[in-house]
């Protein structure tokens, strides 16, 4: 079913704001909600975060107070959307249980986008970070089982396997190796522009979440794990953010933000099974269509451009539908587990020169891999139970990651002997 938000009649301004009773939703039941409903909630929470912070930055770089008032008008509505979506999370869901949903979203969404992405450069970036988020899920799941006695497989609903990916100890790279080549949004496929915007916002939310939670987790080991993985998420956000088209102006970017939100809310609305939350997605979609029209009017008034000059075809491309991506993830893991980044591209770590920045940075921040929290979590679980925690549907596709009594800290990080 084709859908073009530019052709829709926008809501009246008074329908863009909610009273405080309407603003506080009924939370989902953590033991009953479908895991993909949780991932959609996290996705849209992060999308609203991105919209709000972009709008703030735009306003801080804008001299025209009339335009800044329009930005704040839309931003206030976006803030209400974010607050309502965030409170769908129930009070009894722990920080670590929510973290499992964050990583499930990262894994499944990245795999979905990678398989539909026509730009080889963008696809390579998605495949690369996919294996790292996959490994983060495994590390957090072991911590959850060890400290709370909760098995993460129940939280992910069996949709997503829990098994090692590219070991987290191999994720710590020199900052110079995180910058990619920007995509030309005027020449790329419409779906590429959406994919870059979506994954950047999603990973940025995860980075922010871990940056804050590392100081609030109840154990030192957990605090340190959040701290470590938050730094990896910084790498991911840098990678994805560097794919954005740097030639676009503030007004063009604003229009693209609103269009992306419309696309995602429509995707969530079409994909959602929970009737109450489906209704919320519909409400947010109608609000976002109004936001999009305000941004298009601002582009015309202040930028002297029609929206078609930025988004030539407003009809949505293929929508996002969440479903298990196990087969694809296993294939990428088997084929690229030893890859690392090298400037704008990727390379098998065994092909790196001994003096590569990657090795120098590894020695600087990690002179002994035993100090790494991601390694300590698995080691502690093995010491306590005799093996790590996994929820595999078949043995790991990488032979060197199959041993459940040891944590591989060399794969993807050092040259093979």
Secondary structure, DSSP 8 states (H G I E B T S, - for coil): ---BGGGS----GGGG---HHHHS-----TTTS-HHHHHHHHHHHHHHHHHHHHHHHHHHT---HHHHHHHHHHHHHHHHHHHHHHTTS-TTS-HHHHHHHHHHHHHHHHHHHHHH---HHHHHHHHHHHHHHHHHHHHHHHHHHHHH---HHHHHTTSS-B---S-GGG----GGGG------TTTS-HHHHHHHHHHHHHHHHHHHHHHHHTTT-SSHHHHHHHHHHHHHHHHHHHHHHTTS-TT--HHHHHHHHHHHHHHHHHHHHHH---HHHHHHHHHHHHHHHHHHHHHHHHHHHHH---GGGT-S--B--S-------HHHHHHHHHHHTTEEEETTEEEEGGGS-TT-HHHHHHHHH-SSGGG-HHHHHHHHHHHHHSS---B-SS--SSGGG--TTS---STTTS---
